[in-house]
Amino acid sequence: MKTRTIRSKRTIYAQLSKNANAIQPDTARCTDDRGSDAQPQVDTYTRITDLITEEIENGRVPWRKTWGYLADGTCELPRNYLTNRPYTGINSMLLACTPFDRPYFMTFNQVKAKGGTIRKGAKGAIVVFWKILPKDEEVTFKSGEKKTKTVKIPLLKPYHVFNVADIEGIEFAMPERRTADQIAETEQIAACEAVVAGYPNPPKFSNRDSRRAFYSPTYDVVNMPRLAAFESPQAYFQVYFHELTHSTGHRDRLNRKELVETEGYGGANYSKEELTAELGACFLSAYCGLQFEQDKDMLHNTAGYLRGWLLSLRNDKTLFVRAAGQAQKATNYILGLTAEEADGEN
């Protein structure tokens, strides 16, 4: 990826917005299991894009939302209350768009099975899952012989969940929380350092260039200025996590097209890769309990940058779903999670 100085890192969001229009729509199929003849179905990607677009237009960055801090100092993350499984990727972002204080949700059927009811007038929050459908396609070989081959077609399916605040008739036991001022900075830094140290098959690290934070795919090296060059340890690790997310795209790791086949600064793949790295940094920061509100200038710059993506969102309704998926894969790789451990959808 193109190198950048610390100062440009803080303004990279505004600069990249000029190039966001280079992004072209991806082809993808989705379906919505809701709707009727009287009311046409709304494409699931469109519903998600509209929701994310509204947040950006209002100056909010939902994937940087801090819900609260648990007794062990980690951030609360959106979870299914009944199964305790986390909502990941795009679902964690969608639930961060909701106005609730605690991030615990249940499906309608779960509420019904537990003898509860949904508060009158309450609306469910949309989340999604991938459903793989087999499809038979005819393949013609060079010899002219034709055979039928079964291919797998992924379809994006929506469903709704309800926050515990909108559920009646069930007694909820909420996990104990600590206030932000009770979380020592040393706890956050220790968590971040543990993530960096635990990265399997990591890139090389360098701080030879004291002015620039960057990842070089050619040499597979992350360069970071020293911590003292940043306004806070939180800002340092958010940038560090951004570059580490880039590094997961290397051919010897996830072999991510947006990184491996980048056209350079300003290209479509470059812009998509930057969005993936931004989301990956947020996922890792939340995992470590970083307090985003302590770095309001970075938060403001991020919101300004993402406003530059509004036209791209309208042109490519799959953009955020796919970037969130790539960022979650990158996060899981850095954390060394197995497929079963990373499967958090409900």
Contacts in CASP RR format, 6 or more apart in sequence:
PFRMAT RR
TARGET T0000
AUTHOR 0000-0000-0000
METHOD contacts of the structure
MODEL  1
MKTRTIRSKRTIYAQLSKNANAIQPDTARCTDDRGSDAQPQVDTYTRITD
LITEEIENGRVPWRKTWGYLADGTCELPRNYLTNRPYTGINSMLLACTPF
DRPYFMTFNQVKAKGGTIRKGAKGAIVVFWKILPKDEEVTFKSGEKKTKT
VKIPLLKPYHVFNVADIEGIEFAMPERRTADQIAETEQIAACEAVVAGYP
NPPKFSNRDSRRAFYSPTYDVVNMPRLAAFESPQAYFQVYFHELTHSTGH
RDRLNRKELVETEGYGGANYSKEELTAELGACFLSAYCGLQFEQDKDMLH
NTAGYLRGWLLSLRNDKTLFVRAAGQAQKATNYILGLTAEEADGEN
1 214 0 8 1.000
1 215 0 8 1.000
1 216 0 8 1.000
1 217 0 8 1.000
1 246 0 8 1.000
1 259 0 8 1.000
1 262 0 8 1.000
1 270 0 8 1.000
1 273 0 8 1.000
1 274 0 8 1.000
2 214 0 8 1.000
2 264 0 8 1.000
2 265 0 8 1.000
2 270 0 8 1.000
3 209 0 8 1.000
3 212 0 8 1.000
3 214 0 8 1.000
3 216 0 8 1.000
3 223 0 8 1.000
4 12 0 8 1.000
4 212 0 8 1.000
4 213 0 8 1.000
4 214 0 8 1.000
5 211 0 8 1.000
5 212 0 8 1.000
6 211 0 8 1.000
6 212 0 8 1.000
6 213 0 8 1.000
6 225 0 8 1.000
6 229 0 8 1.000
6 230 0 8 1.000
6 239 0 8 1.000
8 15 0 8 1.000
9 213 0 8 1.000
9 239 0 8 1.000
10 297 0 8 1.000
10 298 0 8 1.000
10 301 0 8 1.000
11 301 0 8 1.000
12 274 0 8 1.000
12 305 0 8 1.000
13 301 0 8 1.000
13 302 0 8 1.000
13 304 0 8 1.000
13 305 0 8 1.000
13 306 0 8 1.000
14 301 0 8 1.000
14 304 0 8 1.000
14 305 0 8 1.000
16 266 0 8 1.000
16 271 0 8 1.000
16 274 0 8 1.000
16 305 0 8 1.000
17 304 0 8 1.000
17 305 0 8 1.000
17 307 0 8 1.000
17 308 0 8 1.000
17 309 0 8 1.000
19 265 0 8 1.000
19 266 0 8 1.000
19 267 0 8 1.000
19 270 0 8 1.000
19 271 0 8 1.000
20 271 0 8 1.000
20 308 0 8 1.000
20 309 0 8 1.000
20 311 0 8 1.000
20 312 0 8 1.000
21 311 0 8 1.000
21 312 0 8 1.000
21 315 0 8 1.000
22 266 0 8 1.000
22 267 0 8 1.000
22 268 0 8 1.000
22 271 0 8 1.000
23 268 0 8 1.000
23 271 0 8 1.000
23 272 0 8 1.000
23 312 0 8 1.000
23 315 0 8 1.000
23 316 0 8 1.000
23 319 0 8 1.000
24 268 0 8 1.000
24 315 0 8 1.000
24 316 0 8 1.000
25 315 0 8 1.000
25 316 0 8 1.000
25 317 0 8 1.000
25 318 0 8 1.000
26 316 0 8 1.000
26 318 0 8 1.000
26 319 0 8 1.000
26 322 0 8 1.000
28 45 0 8 1.000
28 154 0 8 1.000
28 156 0 8 1.000
28 318 0 8 1.000
28 322 0 8 1.000
29 153 0 8 1.000
29 154 0 8 1.000
29 155 0 8 1.000
29 156 0 8 1.000
30 43 0 8 1.000
30 44 0 8 1.000
30 45 0 8 1.000
30 155 0 8 1.000
30 156 0 8 1.000
30 157 0 8 1.000
31 41 0 8 1.000
31 44 0 8 1.000
31 155 0 8 1.000
31 156 0 8 1.000
31 157 0 8 1.000
32 41 0 8 1.000
32 42 0 8 1.000
32 43 0 8 1.000
32 44 0 8 1.000
32 47 0 8 1.000
32 157 0 8 1.000
32 158 0 8 1.000
33 157 0 8 1.000
33 158 0 8 1.000
33 159 0 8 1.000
34 41 0 8 1.000
34 158 0 8 1.000
35 41 0 8 1.000
43 317 0 8 1.000
44 128 0 8 1.000
44 156 0 8 1.000
44 157 0 8 1.000
44 158 0 8 1.000
45 156 0 8 1.000
45 317 0 8 1.000
45 318 0 8 1.000
45 321 0 8 1.000
46 317 0 8 1.000
47 126 0 8 1.000
47 158 0 8 1.000
48 90 0 8 1.000
48 94 0 8 1.000
48 126 0 8 1.000
48 128 0 8 1.000
48 317 0 8 1.000
48 320 0 8 1.000
48 321 0 8 1.000
49 313 0 8 1.000
49 314 0 8 1.000
49 317 0 8 1.000
49 319 0 8 1.000
49 320 0 8 1.000
51 94 0 8 1.000
51 97 0 8 1.000
51 126 0 8 1.000
52 62 0 8 1.000
52 93 0 8 1.000
52 97 0 8 1.000
52 313 0 8 1.000
52 320 0 8 1.000
53 310 0 8 1.000
53 313 0 8 1.000
53 314 0 8 1.000
55 61 0 8 1.000
55 62 0 8 1.000
55 97 0 8 1.000
56 303 0 8 1.000
56 306 0 8 1.000
56 307 0 8 1.000
56 309 0 8 1.000
56 310 0 8 1.000
56 313 0 8 1.000
57 307 0 8 1.000
57 310 0 8 1.000
59 303 0 8 1.000
59 304 0 8 1.000
59 307 0 8 1.000
60 303 0 8 1.000
61 299 0 8 1.000
61 302 0 8 1.000
61 303 0 8 1.000
61 306 0 8 1.000
62 93 0 8 1.000
62 94 0 8 1.000
62 96 0 8 1.000
62 97 0 8 1.000
63 92 0 8 1.000
63 93 0 8 1.000
63 96 0 8 1.000
63 279 0 8 1.000
63 282 0 8 1.000
63 283 0 8 1.000
63 324 0 8 1.000
64 282 0 8 1.000
64 285 0 8 1.000
64 292 0 8 1.000
64 299 0 8 1.000
64 302 0 8 1.000
65 96 0 8 1.000
65 292 0 8 1.000
66 75 0 8 1.000
66 180 0 8 1.000
66 286 0 8 1.000
66 289 0 8 1.000
66 291 0 8 1.000
66 292 0 8 1.000
66 293 0 8 1.000
67 75 0 8 1.000
67 76 0 8 1.000
67 77 0 8 1.000
67 78 0 8 1.000
67 96 0 8 1.000
67 101 0 8 1.000
67 102 0 8 1.000
67 103 0 8 1.000
68 75 0 8 1.000
68 76 0 8 1.000
68 177 0 8 1.000
68 180 0 8 1.000
69 75 0 8 1.000
69 76 0 8 1.000
69 177 0 8 1.000
69 178 0 8 1.000
69 179 0 8 1.000
69 180 0 8 1.000
69 182 0 8 1.000
69 183 0 8 1.000
69 289 0 8 1.000
70 76 0 8 1.000
70 175 0 8 1.000
70 176 0 8 1.000
70 177 0 8 1.000
70 178 0 8 1.000
71 175 0 8 1.000
71 176 0 8 1.000
71 177 0 8 1.000
71 178 0 8 1.000
73 178 0 8 1.000
73 183 0 8 1.000
73 187 0 8 1.000
73 289 0 8 1.000
74 191 0 8 1.000
74 287 0 8 1.000
74 288 0 8 1.000
74 289 0 8 1.000
75 286 0 8 1.000
75 287 0 8 1.000
75 288 0 8 1.000
75 289 0 8 1.000
75 290 0 8 1.000
76 102 0 8 1.000
76 103 0 8 1.000
76 175 0 8 1.000
76 177 0 8 1.000
77 86 0 8 1.000
77 87 0 8 1.000
77 92 0 8 1.000
77 103 0 8 1.000
77 286 0 8 1.000
77 287 0 8 1.000
78 86 0 8 1.000
78 87 0 8 1.000
78 91 0 8 1.000
78 92 0 8 1.000
78 95 0 8 1.000
78 96 0 8 1.000
78 103 0 8 1.000
78 104 0 8 1.000
78 105 0 8 1.000
79 85 0 8 1.000
79 86 0 8 1.000
79 87 0 8 1.000
79 103 0 8 1.000
79 104 0 8 1.000
79 105 0 8 1.000
80 87 0 8 1.000
80 104 0 8 1.000
80 105 0 8 1.000
80 106 0 8 1.000
80 107 0 8 1.000
80 110 0 8 1.000
80 161 0 8 1.000
80 346 0 8 1.000
81 104 0 8 1.000
81 105 0 8 1.000
81 106 0 8 1.000
81 164 0 8 1.000
81 172 0 8 1.000
82 106 0 8 1.000
82 110 0 8 1.000
82 114 0 8 1.000
83 346 0 8 1.000
85 344 0 8 1.000
85 345 0 8 1.000
85 346 0 8 1.000
86 92 0 8 1.000
86 344 0 8 1.000
87 95 0 8 1.000
87 105 0 8 1.000
87 127 0 8 1.000
87 344 0 8 1.000
87 345 0 8 1.000
87 346 0 8 1.000
88 328 0 8 1.000
88 342 0 8 1.000
88 344 0 8 1.000
88 345 0 8 1.000
89 279 0 8 1.000
89 283 0 8 1.000
89 324 0 8 1.000
89 325 0 8 1.000
89 327 0 8 1.000
89 328 0 8 1.000
90 128 0 8 1.000
90 320 0 8 1.000
90 321 0 8 1.000
90 324 0 8 1.000
90 325 0 8 1.000
91 127 0 8 1.000
91 128 0 8 1.000
91 345 0 8 1.000
92 283 0 8 1.000
92 324 0 8 1.000
93 279 0 8 1.000
93 320 0 8 1.000
93 324 0 8 1.000
94 125 0 8 1.000
94 126 0 8 1.000
94 127 0 8 1.000
94 128 0 8 1.000
95 103 0 8 1.000
95 105 0 8 1.000
95 125 0 8 1.000
95 127 0 8 1.000
95 161 0 8 1.000
97 125 0 8 1.000
98 125 0 8 1.000
98 163 0 8 1.000
100 163 0 8 1.000
100 165 0 8 1.000
101 165 0 8 1.000
102 163 0 8 1.000
102 164 0 8 1.000
102 165 0 8 1.000
102 174 0 8 1.000
104 163 0 8 1.000
104 164 0 8 1.000
104 172 0 8 1.000
104 174 0 8 1.000
105 125 0 8 1.000
105 161 0 8 1.000
105 162 0 8 1.000
105 163 0 8 1.000
105 164 0 8 1.000
106 114 0 8 1.000
106 161 0 8 1.000
106 162 0 8 1.000
106 164 0 8 1.000
106 167 0 8 1.000
107 159 0 8 1.000
107 160 0 8 1.000
107 161 0 8 1.000
107 162 0 8 1.000
107 346 0 8 1.000
108 118 0 8 1.000
108 160 0 8 1.000
108 162 0 8 1.000
111 117 0 8 1.000
111 118 0 8 1.000
111 162 0 8 1.000
111 167 0 8 1.000
111 170 0 8 1.000
114 170 0 8 1.000
115 169 0 8 1.000
115 170 0 8 1.000
116 167 0 8 1.000
116 168 0 8 1.000
116 169 0 8 1.000
116 170 0 8 1.000
117 167 0 8 1.000
117 168 0 8 1.000
117 169 0 8 1.000
118 162 0 8 1.000
118 166 0 8 1.000
118 167 0 8 1.000
118 168 0 8 1.000
119 166 0 8 1.000
119 167 0 8 1.000
119 168 0 8 1.000
122 162 0 8 1.000
122 166 0 8 1.000
124 160 0 8 1.000
124 161 0 8 1.000
124 162 0 8 1.000
124 163 0 8 1.000
124 166 0 8 1.000
125 160 0 8 1.000
125 161 0 8 1.000
125 162 0 8 1.000
125 163 0 8 1.000
126 158 0 8 1.000
126 159 0 8 1.000
126 160 0 8 1.000
127 158 0 8 1.000
127 159 0 8 1.000
127 160 0 8 1.000
127 161 0 8 1.000
127 346 0 8 1.000
128 156 0 8 1.000
128 157 0 8 1.000
128 158 0 8 1.000
128 159 0 8 1.000
128 321 0 8 1.000
129 156 0 8 1.000
129 157 0 8 1.000
129 159 0 8 1.000
129 345 0 8 1.000
130 154 0 8 1.000
130 155 0 8 1.000
130 156 0 8 1.000
130 157 0 8 1.000
131 154 0 8 1.000
131 155 0 8 1.000
131 156 0 8 1.000
131 157 0 8 1.000
132 152 0 8 1.000
132 153 0 8 1.000
132 154 0 8 1.000
132 155 0 8 1.000
133 152 0 8 1.000
133 153 0 8 1.000
133 154 0 8 1.000
133 155 0 8 1.000
134 150 0 8 1.000
134 151 0 8 1.000
134 152 0 8 1.000
134 153 0 8 1.000
135 150 0 8 1.000
135 151 0 8 1.000
135 152 0 8 1.000
135 153 0 8 1.000
136 148 0 8 1.000
136 149 0 8 1.000
136 150 0 8 1.000
136 151 0 8 1.000
137 148 0 8 1.000
137 149 0 8 1.000
137 150 0 8 1.000
137 151 0 8 1.000
138 146 0 8 1.000
138 147 0 8 1.000
138 148 0 8 1.000
138 149 0 8 1.000
139 146 0 8 1.000
139 147 0 8 1.000
139 148 0 8 1.000
139 149 0 8 1.000
140 146 0 8 1.000
141 147 0 8 1.000
156 321 0 8 1.000
161 346 0 8 1.000
164 170 0 8 1.000
164 172 0 8 1.000
164 174 0 8 1.000
180 291 0 8 1.000
180 293 0 8 1.000
183 289 0 8 1.000
183 291 0 8 1.000
185 233 0 8 1.000
188 233 0 8 1.000
188 234 0 8 1.000
188 288 0 8 1.000
188 289 0 8 1.000
188 290 0 8 1.000
188 291 0 8 1.000
189 233 0 8 1.000
189 237 0 8 1.000
191 287 0 8 1.000
191 288 0 8 1.000
191 289 0 8 1.000
192 233 0 8 1.000
192 237 0 8 1.000
192 240 0 8 1.000
192 241 0 8 1.000
192 288 0 8 1.000
192 290 0 8 1.000
195 241 0 8 1.000
195 284 0 8 1.000
195 287 0 8 1.000
195 288 0 8 1.000
195 334 0 8 1.000
195 335 0 8 1.000
196 202 0 8 1.000
196 240 0 8 1.000
196 244 0 8 1.000
198 336 0 8 1.000
199 244 0 8 1.000
199 334 0 8 1.000
199 336 0 8 1.000
200 333 0 8 1.000
200 336 0 8 1.000
201 252 0 8 1.000
201 253 0 8 1.000
202 244 0 8 1.000
202 247 0 8 1.000
203 215 0 8 1.000
203 220 0 8 1.000
203 221 0 8 1.000
203 222 0 8 1.000
203 244 0 8 1.000
203 247 0 8 1.000
203 250 0 8 1.000
204 219 0 8 1.000
204 220 0 8 1.000
204 221 0 8 1.000
204 222 0 8 1.000
205 221 0 8 1.000
205 222 0 8 1.000
205 223 0 8 1.000
205 224 0 8 1.000
206 221 0 8 1.000
206 222 0 8 1.000
206 223 0 8 1.000
206 224 0 8 1.000
207 223 0 8 1.000
207 224 0 8 1.000
207 225 0 8 1.000
207 226 0 8 1.000
208 223 0 8 1.000
209 223 0 8 1.000
209 225 0 8 1.000
210 225 0 8 1.000
210 226 0 8 1.000
210 229 0 8 1.000
211 225 0 8 1.000
211 229 0 8 1.000
212 223 0 8 1.000
212 225 0 8 1.000
213 223 0 8 1.000
213 224 0 8 1.000
213 225 0 8 1.000
213 239 0 8 1.000
213 240 0 8 1.000
213 242 0 8 1.000
213 243 0 8 1.000
214 222 0 8 1.000
214 223 0 8 1.000
214 243 0 8 1.000
215 221 0 8 1.000
215 222 0 8 1.000
215 223 0 8 1.000
215 243 0 8 1.000
215 244 0 8 1.000
215 246 0 8 1.000
215 247 0 8 1.000
216 222 0 8 1.000
216 223 0 8 1.000
217 246 0 8 1.000
217 249 0 8 1.000
217 250 0 8 1.000
217 259 0 8 1.000
217 260 0 8 1.000
217 262 0 8 1.000
220 247 0 8 1.000
220 250 0 8 1.000
220 252 0 8 1.000
222 240 0 8 1.000
222 243 0 8 1.000
222 244 0 8 1.000
222 246 0 8 1.000
222 247 0 8 1.000
223 243 0 8 1.000
224 236 0 8 1.000
224 239 0 8 1.000
224 240 0 8 1.000
224 243 0 8 1.000
227 233 0 8 1.000
227 236 0 8 1.000
229 236 0 8 1.000
230 236 0 8 1.000
230 239 0 8 1.000
231 295 0 8 1.000
231 297 0 8 1.000
232 294 0 8 1.000
232 295 0 8 1.000
234 285 0 8 1.000
234 290 0 8 1.000
234 291 0 8 1.000
234 292 0 8 1.000
234 294 0 8 1.000
234 295 0 8 1.000
235 295 0 8 1.000
235 298 0 8 1.000
237 285 0 8 1.000
237 288 0 8 1.000
237 290 0 8 1.000
238 281 0 8 1.000
238 282 0 8 1.000
238 285 0 8 1.000
238 290 0 8 1.000
238 295 0 8 1.000
238 298 0 8 1.000
239 281 0 8 1.000
241 280 0 8 1.000
241 281 0 8 1.000
241 284 0 8 1.000
241 285 0 8 1.000
242 277 0 8 1.000
242 278 0 8 1.000
242 280 0 8 1.000
242 281 0 8 1.000
243 277 0 8 1.000
244 284 0 8 1.000
244 334 0 8 1.000
245 276 0 8 1.000
245 277 0 8 1.000
245 279 0 8 1.000
245 280 0 8 1.000
245 281 0 8 1.000
245 284 0 8 1.000
245 327 0 8 1.000
245 330 0 8 1.000
245 331 0 8 1.000
245 334 0 8 1.000
246 259 0 8 1.000
246 273 0 8 1.000
246 277 0 8 1.000
247 253 0 8 1.000
248 254 0 8 1.000
248 256 0 8 1.000
248 329 0 8 1.000
248 330 0 8 1.000
248 333 0 8 1.000
248 334 0 8 1.000
249 255 0 8 1.000
249 256 0 8 1.000
249 258 0 8 1.000
249 259 0 8 1.000
249 260 0 8 1.000
249 330 0 8 1.000
250 259 0 8 1.000
250 260 0 8 1.000
251 260 0 8 1.000
253 333 0 8 1.000
254 329 0 8 1.000
254 330 0 8 1.000
254 333 0 8 1.000
256 273 0 8 1.000
256 276 0 8 1.000
256 326 0 8 1.000
256 330 0 8 1.000
257 269 0 8 1.000
258 269 0 8 1.000
258 270 0 8 1.000
258 272 0 8 1.000
258 273 0 8 1.000
258 276 0 8 1.000
258 326 0 8 1.000
259 269 0 8 1.000
259 273 0 8 1.000
261 269 0 8 1.000
262 269 0 8 1.000
262 270 0 8 1.000
262 273 0 8 1.000
263 269 0 8 1.000
263 270 0 8 1.000
264 270 0 8 1.000
271 312 0 8 1.000
272 319 0 8 1.000
272 322 0 8 1.000
272 323 0 8 1.000
275 309 0 8 1.000
275 319 0 8 1.000
275 320 0 8 1.000
275 323 0 8 1.000
276 323 0 8 1.000
276 326 0 8 1.000
276 327 0 8 1.000
276 330 0 8 1.000
277 327 0 8 1.000
278 302 0 8 1.000
278 327 0 8 1.000
279 323 0 8 1.000
279 324 0 8 1.000
279 327 0 8 1.000
280 327 0 8 1.000
280 328 0 8 1.000
280 330 0 8 1.000
280 331 0 8 1.000
282 327 0 8 1.000
283 327 0 8 1.000
283 328 0 8 1.000
283 331 0 8 1.000
284 331 0 8 1.000
284 334 0 8 1.000
284 335 0 8 1.000
285 292 0 8 1.000
287 331 0 8 1.000
287 335 0 8 1.000
292 299 0 8 1.000
293 299 0 8 1.000
309 319 0 8 1.000
312 319 0 8 1.000
313 319 0 8 1.000
313 320 0 8 1.000
328 342 0 8 1.000
332 341 0 8 1.000
332 342 0 8 1.000
END
